[in-house]
Amino acid sequence: MKIFPSQSFVLHSDISANEALDNLSGALPKDQKLSLRFIPRNPDNIPFKGYIYGSTFNIKRNLLYRNSFQADISGEIFAEGSGCKIDVRLSLMPLVKGFLMLWCLFAGIFCLIFLFGAIKEQEPNLAFGSLIALGMLGFCYLITSLGFKSDCEECRKALNAVFKVEPQPIFKGKDWKGDK
């Protein structure tokens, strides 16, 4: 069971591994400065920021707005025949994971306090307080899942453009429209 949302997928491209690395390095800014601005700037319309280490990379989308559920993109590029294969992993940023763990921990503690208080005092009205804490947990799960999933779709589109990959359906199951 996954506690935090994450996604892994493989992209297959017709370009060589070296050309894929060149395309990715072209999609990153030349000078990576630490920016402490309230409103981030993206003057050159560069799609990603991050680092490349040999054939592996760790990048994020270069956004003009703040997004707490932005995917942290890591992966590795392999040569495969005349093209290349890119293993991609999307996950939440570590600071967001830490905040979510604290949020869920405190909501779980409040839920238990209300439930044990209702049992000890023989007061069923106190049990309704635990519904607030459960609502907080549900809201946390919903906003995290939806925010991360929408960012993952944008990441996949941007990576497809950088690596010159044809768009692929995320789900390929039985009776899928693209199956023959």
Secondary structure as GFF3:
##gff-version 3
##sequence-region A 1 180
A	DSSP	beta_strand	6	13	.	.	.	ID=ss1
A	DSSP	alpha_helix	17	26	.	.	.	ID=ss2
A	DSSP	beta_strand	48	53	.	.	.	ID=ss3
A	DSSP	beta_strand	56	61	.	.	.	ID=ss4
A	DSSP	beta_strand	71	80	.	.	.	ID=ss5
A	DSSP	beta_strand	83	92	.	.	.	ID=ss6
A	DSSP	alpha_helix	94	121	.	.	.	ID=ss7
A	DSSP	alpha_helix	124	162	.	.	.	ID=ss8
###
